[in-house]
Amino acid sequence: MASVCKAFEAELLEFDPQDDHAHLLVTYPPKVAISTLVNSLKGVSSRLIQKKNYTQIRRKLWSGHLWSSSYFAGRCGGAHLSFIQQFIESQRTPE
């Protein structure tokens, strides 16, 4: 995820993978379309993860795909980054 962000001149500040989704906190320049960045993040991560052929992940694929075609992206321009990072960390499910 960090290397994909770097290619877009973006920075991955927080990454929290879950069983069926992932939370990412990314800063990116205004010249980058969020849809392009998200599609690249999903595409590259899907190829790398599926290449490893994890059995537990293969059982959870969406019609053969690691990620669904949907995503949610929200702006947090007025909030302090530490609050956003705390929110993402609070979303972690207990093991």
C-alpha positions as CSV (number, residue, x, y, z in Angstrom):
1,M,0.0,0.0,0.0
2,A,2.8,2.4,0.9
3,S,4.6,1.9,-2.4
4,V,1.4,2.5,-4.4
5,C,0.8,5.7,-2.5
6,K,4.4,6.8,-3.1
7,A,3.9,6.3,-6.9
8,F,1.0,8.8,-6.6
9,E,3.0,11.2,-4.5
10,A,0.7,10.3,-1.6
11,E,1.5,9.1,1.9
12,L,-0.1,6.2,3.7
13,L,-0.5,7.4,7.3
14,E,-2.6,4.5,8.8
15,F,-3.5,1.0,7.5
16,D,-5.9,-1.3,9.4
17,P,-6.9,-4.4,7.5
18,Q,-10.0,-6.2,8.6
19,D,-11.5,-9.6,7.5
20,D,-13.8,-8.0,4.9
21,H,-12.5,-4.5,4.4
22,A,-9.6,-2.1,5.3
23,H,-9.3,1.3,6.7
24,L,-6.6,3.6,5.2
25,L,-5.7,7.1,6.1
26,V,-3.9,8.7,3.1
27,T,-2.8,12.2,2.2
28,Y,-2.6,12.8,-1.5
29,P,-2.1,15.8,-3.7
30,P,-5.1,17.5,-5.3
31,K,-4.0,16.5,-8.8
32,V,-4.7,12.9,-8.0
33,A,-8.2,11.5,-8.5
34,I,-9.2,9.5,-5.4
35,S,-10.9,6.9,-7.6
36,T,-7.7,6.3,-9.5
37,L,-5.7,6.0,-6.3
38,V,-8.2,3.6,-4.7
39,N,-8.4,1.5,-7.9
40,S,-4.7,1.2,-8.0
41,L,-4.5,0.3,-4.3
42,K,-7.1,-2.4,-4.7
43,G,-5.7,-3.8,-7.9
44,V,-2.1,-4.0,-6.7
45,S,-2.9,-5.4,-3.3
46,S,-5.3,-8.0,-4.8
47,R,-2.7,-9.3,-7.3
48,L,0.0,-9.5,-4.6
49,I,-2.3,-11.2,-2.0
50,Q,-3.7,-13.7,-4.5
51,K,-0.2,-14.5,-5.8
52,K,0.6,-15.8,-2.3
53,N,-2.5,-18.1,-2.6
54,Y,-3.6,-17.9,1.1
55,T,-6.2,-20.6,1.6
56,Q,-8.2,-18.6,4.2
57,I,-8.5,-15.7,1.8
58,R,-9.5,-17.8,-1.2
59,R,-12.6,-18.9,0.7
60,K,-13.7,-15.3,1.2
61,L,-13.3,-14.0,-2.4
62,W,-16.1,-12.0,-4.0
63,S,-16.8,-14.0,-7.1
64,G,-13.1,-14.6,-7.6
65,H,-12.1,-11.1,-6.6
66,L,-10.4,-10.0,-3.4
67,W,-12.1,-6.6,-3.2
68,S,-15.6,-5.6,-4.2
69,S,-15.9,-2.8,-6.8
70,S,-17.2,-0.4,-4.2
71,Y,-15.3,1.8,-1.7
72,F,-15.9,4.7,0.7
73,A,-13.7,7.8,0.7
74,G,-14.2,10.7,3.0
75,R,-12.5,14.0,3.6
76,C,-11.2,14.9,7.0
77,G,-9.6,18.3,6.2
78,G,-10.8,20.0,9.4
79,A,-10.0,17.2,11.9
80,H,-6.6,16.7,13.5
81,L,-4.8,13.6,12.1
82,S,-4.4,12.1,15.5
83,F,-8.2,12.0,16.0
84,I,-8.6,10.2,12.6
85,Q,-5.8,7.8,13.5
86,Q,-7.5,7.1,16.9
87,F,-10.8,6.4,15.1
88,I,-9.2,4.0,12.7
89,E,-7.5,2.2,15.6
90,S,-10.7,2.0,17.5
91,Q,-12.3,0.1,14.6
92,R,-10.0,-2.9,15.1
93,T,-11.9,-6.0,16.1
94,P,-10.7,-7.9,19.1
95,E,-8.8,-11.1,18.2
